[in-house]
Amino acid sequence: MAIDTSDPGYQKALARVKKVKGFYEMLATFILVNIILIGINLITSPDSLWFYWVTFIWGIWLIWYAFQVFVIADHSQDWEEKKIQKYMEKERKKQE
């Protein structure tokens, strides 16, 4: 069975997959860069730890992005579909 790439459902699913993939790529980058920063910090100035500021700020941003991808996106899509159904129902009643 061939996939119809012009199908709106397919397009929504594809957009969702891209967002999830982007999150995991960002998470991998976060981990790798922070390991490198920890190493640089401990080698160059072990008495003055600064890496945690980068980790903390970037971590907050990463958590917000995860919230958008995994929580808000699901709820907003449900909301959109419910609104579409509501307006379609109104239009159908007007035409009767």
One Martini backbone bead per residue (centre of mass of N, CA, C, O) as a GRO file, in nm:
protein
   96
    1MET     BB    1   0.093   0.039   0.026
    2ALA     BB    2   0.061   0.361  -0.051
    3ILE     BB    3   0.158   0.681   0.023
    4ASP     BB    4  -0.016   0.982   0.067
    5THR     BB    5   0.152   1.288   0.063
    6SER     BB    6  -0.118   1.481   0.030
    7ASP     BB    7  -0.220   1.412   0.291
    8PRO     BB    8  -0.299   1.582   0.575
    9GLY     BB    9  -0.226   1.359   0.779
   10TYR     BB   10   0.060   1.319   0.678
   11GLN     BB   11   0.159   1.611   0.719
   12LYS     BB   12   0.118   1.614   1.026
   13ALA     BB   13   0.296   1.370   1.091
   14LEU     BB   14   0.555   1.484   0.968
   15ALA     BB   15   0.576   1.735   1.146
   16ARG     BB   16   0.590   1.579   1.412
   17VAL     BB   17   0.844   1.413   1.352
   18LYS     BB   18   1.031   1.659   1.315
   19LYS     BB   19   1.002   1.767   1.604
   20VAL     BB   20   1.102   1.516   1.753
   21LYS     BB   21   1.373   1.496   1.610
   22GLY     BB   22   1.473   1.776   1.693
   23PHE     BB   23   1.478   1.720   1.993
   24TYR     BB   24   1.683   1.482   1.990
   25GLU     BB   25   1.910   1.644   1.862
   26MET     BB   26   1.923   1.858   2.087
   27LEU     BB   27   1.983   1.663   2.318
   28ALA     BB   28   2.250   1.554   2.207
   29THR     BB   29   2.389   1.829   2.194
   30PHE     BB   30   2.365   1.901   2.490
   31ILE     BB   31   2.531   1.668   2.600
   32LEU     BB   32   2.793   1.704   2.439
   33VAL     BB   33   2.857   2.003   2.504
   34ASN     BB   34   2.855   1.970   2.817
   35ILE     BB   35   3.088   1.773   2.834
   36ILE     BB   36   3.293   1.964   2.709
   37LEU     BB   37   3.258   2.201   2.909
   38ILE     BB   38   3.339   2.048   3.160
   39GLY     BB   39   3.621   1.978   3.065
   40ILE     BB   40   3.722   2.266   3.020
   41ASN     BB   41   3.667   2.372   3.304
   42LEU     BB   42   3.840   2.157   3.466
   43ILE     BB   43   4.110   2.227   3.317
   44THR     BB   44   4.126   2.553   3.327
   45SER     BB   45   3.901   2.606   3.595
   46PRO     BB   46   3.838   2.432   3.879
   47ASP     BB   47   3.772   2.682   4.085
   48SER     BB   48   3.573   2.787   3.840
   49LEU     BB   49   3.242   2.727   3.797
   50TRP     BB   50   3.051   2.773   3.477
   51PHE     BB   51   2.892   2.542   3.324
   52TYR     BB   52   2.614   2.546   3.480
   53TRP     BB   53   2.491   2.791   3.337
   54VAL     BB   54   2.459   2.669   3.062
   55THR     BB   55   2.304   2.419   3.149
   56PHE     BB   56   2.066   2.563   3.283
   57ILE     BB   57   1.965   2.745   3.052
   58TRP     BB   58   1.947   2.525   2.834
   59GLY     BB   59   1.766   2.334   2.999
   60ILE     BB   60   1.521   2.514   3.012
   61TRP     BB   61   1.481   2.535   2.708
   62LEU     BB   62   1.454   2.227   2.661
   63ILE     BB   63   1.203   2.188   2.835
   64TRP     BB   64   1.023   2.380   2.676
   65TYR     BB   65   1.046   2.229   2.408
   66ALA     BB   66   0.931   1.961   2.510
   67PHE     BB   67   0.659   2.077   2.592
   68GLN     BB   68   0.580   2.163   2.305
   69VAL     BB   69   0.607   1.883   2.164
   70PHE     BB   70   0.453   1.681   2.392
   71VAL     BB   71   0.205   1.875   2.491
   72ILE     BB   72   0.097   2.117   2.325
   73ALA     BB   73   0.066   1.983   2.046
   74ASP     BB   74  -0.152   1.779   2.128
   75HIS     BB   75  -0.365   1.987   2.234
   76SER     BB   76  -0.385   2.174   1.985
   77GLN     BB   77  -0.483   1.959   1.789
   78ASP     BB   78  -0.742   1.888   1.936
   79TRP     BB   79  -0.859   2.171   1.934
   80GLU     BB   80  -0.867   2.210   1.629
   81GLU     BB   81  -1.051   1.968   1.565
   82LYS     BB   82  -1.292   2.064   1.737
   83LYS     BB   83  -1.336   2.333   1.591
   84ILE     BB   84  -1.385   2.220   1.313
   85GLN     BB   85  -1.630   2.050   1.389
   86LYS     BB   86  -1.802   2.281   1.493
   87TYR     BB   87  -1.810   2.452   1.226
   88MET     BB   88  -1.921   2.227   1.048
   89GLU     BB   89  -2.186   2.195   1.205
   90LYS     BB   90  -2.292   2.481   1.164
   91GLU     BB   91  -2.298   2.471   0.853
   92ARG     BB   92  -2.488   2.231   0.829
   93LYS     BB   93  -2.729   2.367   0.977
   94LYS     BB   94  -2.762   2.608   0.780
   95GLN     BB   95  -2.825   2.419   0.521
   96GLU     BB   96  -3.104   2.285   0.641
   0.00000   0.00000   0.00000
